[in-house]
Amino acid sequence: MSTQPSFIPYTESKSAEDRIAYVKANPGKYMPKAQYDIIKELKESNKSIHDKLDLVMNEILAKK
């Protein structure tokens, strides 16, 4: 069989301090939560706008 130990999640294998230090050392990989929330909100609003446009376009095409 395998000599590899069973899977241990990253959050259990590293302390909170180690995880925080890693994120701070790699700012290009991780964005601040506030920035993430803004981008997520923009994507969701963009999706709803596209859904509304699709409905309008379908109604226009159906009238032809």
PyMOL commands that set and color helices and strands:
alter all, ss='L'
color gray80, all
select helices_A, chain A and resi 10-13+16-25+33-63
alter helices_A, ss='H'
color red, helices_A
deselect
rebuild
show_as cartoon
